[in-house]
Amino acid sequence: MKVSLNIDSDFKETKVMIETPQLDDSVQDILDFIKARETEFLVGKDGEMQHILKPSDIHYFHTEKEAVVAVTSSGSYKLKEKLYELEGILPSNKFIRLSKSVIANLHELSRFEASFNGTLCVYFKSGMKEYVSRTYVNAIKEALKMNRRKSE
């Protein structure tokens, strides 16, 4: 991997450009690092109070009555962002989609169990649980390194 840095006081803002023949793990790690730097906090509402939330403190996001809610160990907070917007700004090596209505913090997962219908039930360290829809089962297994062959 080649890295170049061009510092010039004439530049108005910092611009990062990555040129690559394919999106591999090393490039994804760089993108995730940049995303994490950009999203240092989110603002969540609990009643009339506004709370500053660090993404790393959020266990998962889910939709509830047409609003997106961030769940932490200290409570639940309504966000102004939509799930697809959060998916775009949160680092993909830490947050993963579980279903159409849930994005989870991988570092807050504690265990899971398979269901008879092909879905997974995911338990968080907080004791809360959510379900992984069949569409996202392979992605979560890959993120948790469960798709490895026995010979590995």
C-alpha atoms as a printed R data frame, in Angstrom:
    type eleno elety resid chain resno       x       y      z
1   ATOM     1    CA   MET     A     1   0.000   0.000  0.000
2   ATOM     2    CA   LYS     A     2   1.351   3.395 -0.973
3   ATOM     3    CA   VAL     A     3   0.608   6.400  1.217
4   ATOM     4    CA   SER     A     4   1.071  10.032  0.205
5   ATOM     5    CA   LEU     A     5   0.489  13.220  2.159
6   ATOM     6    CA   ASN     A     6   0.230  16.646  0.576
7   ATOM     7    CA   ILE     A     7   0.211  19.603  3.000
8   ATOM     8    CA   ASP     A     8  -0.520  22.994  1.461
9   ATOM     9    CA   SER     A     9  -1.892  26.092  3.211
10  ATOM    10    CA   ASP     A    10  -3.934  26.878  0.073
11  ATOM    11    CA   PHE     A    11  -6.228  23.889  0.771
12  ATOM    12    CA   LYS     A    12  -9.568  24.964  2.278
13  ATOM    13    CA   GLU     A    13 -10.354  21.605  3.908
14  ATOM    14    CA   THR     A    14  -8.915  18.137  4.425
15  ATOM    15    CA   LYS     A    15  -9.781  15.664  1.683
16  ATOM    16    CA   VAL     A    16  -9.058  11.939  1.821
17  ATOM    17    CA   MET     A    17  -8.944  10.023 -1.449
18  ATOM    18    CA   ILE     A    18  -8.361   6.291 -1.647
19  ATOM    19    CA   GLU     A    19  -7.562   4.675 -4.961
20  ATOM    20    CA   THR     A    20  -7.748   0.902 -4.916
21  ATOM    21    CA   PRO     A    21  -8.405  -1.933 -7.376
22  ATOM    22    CA   GLN     A    22 -10.782  -3.562 -4.851
23  ATOM    23    CA   LEU     A    23 -12.349  -2.953 -1.467
24  ATOM    24    CA   ASP     A    24 -10.437  -5.338  0.804
25  ATOM    25    CA   ASP     A    25 -10.216  -5.564  4.597
26  ATOM    26    CA   SER     A    26  -7.315  -3.117  4.899
27  ATOM    27    CA   VAL     A    27  -9.172  -0.448  2.900
28  ATOM    28    CA   GLN     A    28 -12.383  -1.101  4.875
29  ATOM    29    CA   ASP     A    29 -10.434  -0.660  8.127
30  ATOM    30    CA   ILE     A    30  -9.229   2.749  6.926
31  ATOM    31    CA   LEU     A    31 -12.771   3.770  5.960
32  ATOM    32    CA   ASP     A    32 -14.127   2.598  9.319
33  ATOM    33    CA   PHE     A    33 -11.407   4.526 11.156
34  ATOM    34    CA   ILE     A    34 -12.326   7.710  9.277
35  ATOM    35    CA   LYS     A    35 -16.057   7.166  9.897
36  ATOM    36    CA   ALA     A    36 -15.426   6.660 13.620
37  ATOM    37    CA   ARG     A    37 -13.478   9.918 13.786
38  ATOM    38    CA   GLU     A    38 -16.313  11.809 12.087
39  ATOM    39    CA   THR     A    39 -19.024  10.410 14.379
40  ATOM    40    CA   GLU     A    40 -17.708  11.244 17.818
41  ATOM    41    CA   PHE     A    41 -21.184  11.572 19.312
42  ATOM    42    CA   LEU     A    42 -24.903  11.459 18.595
43  ATOM    43    CA   VAL     A    43 -27.611  13.507 20.264
44  ATOM    44    CA   GLY     A    44 -30.508  11.583 21.768
45  ATOM    45    CA   LYS     A    45 -33.666  12.873 23.374
46  ATOM    46    CA   ASP     A    46 -35.266  11.555 26.563
47  ATOM    47    CA   GLY     A    47 -38.416  13.596 27.148
48  ATOM    48    CA   GLU     A    48 -37.314  17.220 26.882
49  ATOM    49    CA   MET     A    49 -33.684  16.477 27.792
50  ATOM    50    CA   GLN     A    50 -31.018  16.202 25.087
51  ATOM    51    CA   HIS     A    51 -28.213  13.721 25.833
52  ATOM    52    CA   ILE     A    52 -24.813  13.422 24.192
53  ATOM    53    CA   LEU     A    53 -24.212   9.763 23.346
54  ATOM    54    CA   LYS     A    54 -20.924   8.163 22.379
55  ATOM    55    CA   PRO     A    55 -21.517   5.471 19.737
56  ATOM    56    CA   SER     A    56 -19.387   3.007 21.720
57  ATOM    57    CA   ASP     A    57 -21.851   3.313 24.657
58  ATOM    58    CA   ILE     A    58 -24.831   2.375 22.499
59  ATOM    59    CA   HIS     A    59 -25.849  -1.292 22.614
60  ATOM    60    CA   TYR     A    60 -28.176  -1.124 19.626
61  ATOM    61    CA   PHE     A    61 -30.488   1.097 17.596
62  ATOM    62    CA   HIS     A    62 -34.036   0.089 16.716
63  ATOM    63    CA   THR     A    63 -37.155   1.619 15.243
64  ATOM    64    CA   GLU     A    64 -40.040   2.305 17.558
65  ATOM    65    CA   LYS     A    65 -43.227   4.045 16.378
66  ATOM    66    CA   GLU     A    66 -41.531   5.598 13.328
67  ATOM    67    CA   ALA     A    67 -38.609   6.902 15.446
68  ATOM    68    CA   VAL     A    68 -35.093   5.545 15.842
69  ATOM    69    CA   VAL     A    69 -34.117   4.748 19.415
70  ATOM    70    CA   ALA     A    70 -30.582   4.265 20.774
71  ATOM    71    CA   VAL     A    71 -30.434   1.827 23.704
72  ATOM    72    CA   THR     A    72 -27.632   2.221 26.259
73  ATOM    73    CA   SER     A    73 -27.060   0.830 29.745
74  ATOM    74    CA   SER     A    74 -28.467   4.082 31.165
75  ATOM    75    CA   GLY     A    75 -31.638   4.252 29.061
76  ATOM    76    CA   SER     A    76 -33.239   4.728 25.652
77  ATOM    77    CA   TYR     A    77 -32.969   7.898 23.597
78  ATOM    78    CA   LYS     A    78 -34.781   9.023 20.451
79  ATOM    79    CA   LEU     A    79 -32.511  10.126 17.616
80  ATOM    80    CA   LYS     A    80 -33.210  12.364 14.644
81  ATOM    81    CA   GLU     A    81 -31.208  10.104 12.292
82  ATOM    82    CA   LYS     A    82 -32.779   7.275 10.304
83  ATOM    83    CA   LEU     A    83 -31.336   3.736 10.525
84  ATOM    84    CA   TYR     A    84 -29.903   3.899  6.994
85  ATOM    85    CA   GLU     A    85 -28.144   7.186  7.898
86  ATOM    86    CA   LEU     A    86 -26.633   5.598 11.020
87  ATOM    87    CA   GLU     A    87 -25.510   2.620  8.956
88  ATOM    88    CA   GLY     A    88 -23.673   5.057  6.684
89  ATOM    89    CA   ILE     A    89 -21.868   6.986  9.440
90  ATOM    90    CA   LEU     A    90 -21.072   4.258 11.977
91  ATOM    91    CA   PRO     A    91 -17.980   2.069 11.502
92  ATOM    92    CA   SER     A    92 -18.967  -1.275  9.952
93  ATOM    93    CA   ASN     A    93 -16.392  -3.140 12.030
94  ATOM    94    CA   LYS     A    94 -18.312  -2.151 15.192
95  ATOM    95    CA   PHE     A    95 -21.954  -1.873 14.112
96  ATOM    96    CA   ILE     A    96 -23.933  -4.357 12.062
97  ATOM    97    CA   ARG     A    97 -27.475  -4.581 10.770
98  ATOM    98    CA   LEU     A    98 -29.488  -7.380 12.420
99  ATOM    99    CA   SER     A    99 -32.772  -6.734 10.650
100 ATOM   100    CA   LYS     A   100 -34.670  -4.059  8.783
101 ATOM   101    CA   SER     A   101 -35.309  -2.345 12.118
102 ATOM   102    CA   VAL     A   102 -32.162  -3.034 14.224
103 ATOM   103    CA   ILE     A   103 -28.449  -2.106 14.101
104 ATOM   104    CA   ALA     A   104 -26.278  -3.608 16.861
105 ATOM   105    CA   ASN     A   105 -22.954  -2.749 18.450
106 ATOM   106    CA   LEU     A   106 -20.877  -5.927 17.968
107 ATOM   107    CA   HIS     A   107 -18.897  -5.158 21.133
108 ATOM   108    CA   GLU     A   108 -22.079  -5.292 23.237
109 ATOM   109    CA   LEU     A   109 -23.162  -8.779 22.126
110 ATOM   110    CA   SER     A   110 -22.803 -11.526 24.709
111 ATOM   111    CA   ARG     A   111 -24.363 -14.651 23.151
112 ATOM   112    CA   PHE     A   112 -26.815 -15.920 20.591
113 ATOM   113    CA   GLU     A   113 -28.960 -18.925 19.875
114 ATOM   114    CA   ALA     A   114 -30.291 -20.322 16.620
115 ATOM   115    CA   SER     A   115 -34.015 -20.491 16.011
116 ATOM   116    CA   PHE     A   116 -35.822 -23.277 14.175
117 ATOM   117    CA   ASN     A   117 -36.866 -20.899 11.374
118 ATOM   118    CA   GLY     A   118 -33.311 -19.925 10.371
119 ATOM   119    CA   THR     A   119 -33.034 -16.734 12.397
120 ATOM   120    CA   LEU     A   120 -30.738 -15.978 15.334
121 ATOM   121    CA   CYS     A   121 -31.655 -14.545 18.718
122 ATOM   122    CA   VAL     A   122 -28.877 -12.205 19.880
123 ATOM   123    CA   TYR     A   123 -28.398 -11.359 23.564
124 ATOM   124    CA   PHE     A   124 -26.638  -8.195 24.666
125 ATOM   125    CA   LYS     A   125 -24.449  -7.783 27.744
126 ATOM   126    CA   SER     A   126 -27.323  -5.741 29.206
127 ATOM   127    CA   GLY     A   127 -29.612  -8.792 29.055
128 ATOM   128    CA   MET     A   128 -31.733  -7.328 26.238
129 ATOM   129    CA   LYS     A   129 -32.304  -9.427 23.151
130 ATOM   130    CA   GLU     A   130 -33.058  -8.864 19.474
131 ATOM   131    CA   TYR     A   131 -33.567 -11.141 16.496
132 ATOM   132    CA   VAL     A   132 -31.415 -11.398 13.393
133 ATOM   133    CA   SER     A   133 -33.623 -11.837 10.344
134 ATOM   134    CA   ARG     A   134 -32.667 -14.534  7.834
135 ATOM   135    CA   THR     A   135 -31.506 -11.867  5.365
136 ATOM   136    CA   TYR     A   136 -28.757 -10.775  7.781
137 ATOM   137    CA   VAL     A   137 -27.766 -14.121  9.366
138 ATOM   138    CA   ASN     A   138 -24.789 -14.703  7.042
139 ATOM   139    CA   ALA     A   139 -23.481 -11.153  7.587
140 ATOM   140    CA   ILE     A   140 -23.590 -11.521 11.379
141 ATOM   141    CA   LYS     A   141 -21.956 -14.963 11.207
142 ATOM   142    CA   GLU     A   142 -19.203 -13.491  9.053
143 ATOM   143    CA   ALA     A   143 -18.743 -10.521 11.397
144 ATOM   144    CA   LEU     A   144 -18.462 -12.911 14.349
145 ATOM   145    CA   LYS     A   145 -16.123 -15.198 12.386
146 ATOM   146    CA   MET     A   146 -18.598 -18.095 12.568
147 ATOM   147    CA   ASN     A   147 -18.366 -19.017  8.881
148 ATOM   148    CA   ARG     A   148 -14.884 -20.505  9.136
149 ATOM   149    CA   ARG     A   149 -14.349 -24.039  7.971
150 ATOM   150    CA   LYS     A   150 -13.307 -26.633 10.491
151 ATOM   151    CA   SER     A   151  -9.893 -27.010  8.826
152 ATOM   152    CA   GLU     A   152  -9.001 -23.387  9.667
